[in-house]
Amino acid sequence: GVIPVLIDNYNSSDEMPEIAKKKLIDLGVIDKNEKFVITGGVPVNVPGTTNYISIL
């Protein structure tokens, strides 16, 4: 299944993976070594720019 989690405290796309992983682990959604997917927009904080996907 899919569990959406909003990550809203980042300033660049380079920060997204580490911030997302920490939040997912803190929430108990994933374990430390599990993979997860990030979607977002680059440039950041611009509505309608969902053009980024990363499988980590």
C-alpha positions in Angstrom: 0.0 0.0 0.0 0.8 3.7 -0.1 1.2 5.8 3.0 1.4 9.5 2.1 3.4 11.7 4.4 3.8 15.4 3.9 7.4 16.8 4.4 7.1 20.5 4.6 10.3 21.7 6.3 13.0 21.7 3.6 14.7 24.3 1.5 16.1 22.3 -1.4 15.6 19.0 -3.2 19.0 17.9 -1.9 17.6 17.9 1.7 14.4 15.9 0.9 15.8 12.3 1.1 17.4 12.6 4.6 14.5 14.7 6.1 11.9 12.3 4.6 13.8 9.2 5.9 14.1 10.6 9.4 10.4 11.5 9.5 9.3 8.1 8.2 11.4 6.3 10.7 10.2 8.6 13.6 6.6 7.9 12.6 7.2 4.1 12.5 6.3 4.0 8.8 9.6 2.3 7.7 12.5 0.6 9.3 16.0 2.0 8.9 17.0 -0.1 5.9 13.6 -0.1 4.0 13.2 1.7 0.7 10.7 4.5 0.1 9.6 6.8 -2.7 9.7 10.6 -2.7 7.7 12.8 -5.1 8.0 16.5 -5.1 8.7 19.6 -7.2 11.8 21.3 -8.3 12.1 24.2 -7.8 10.8 23.7 -4.2 7.8 25.6 -2.8 6.4 26.4 -6.2 2.8 25.0 -6.6 2.2 22.8 -9.6 5.8 21.7 -10.2 5.5 18.0 -9.2 8.3 16.8 -11.5 10.6 14.9 -9.1 10.5 11.2 -8.1 13.2 9.3 -6.2 13.3 5.7 -5.0 15.6 5.4 -2.0 
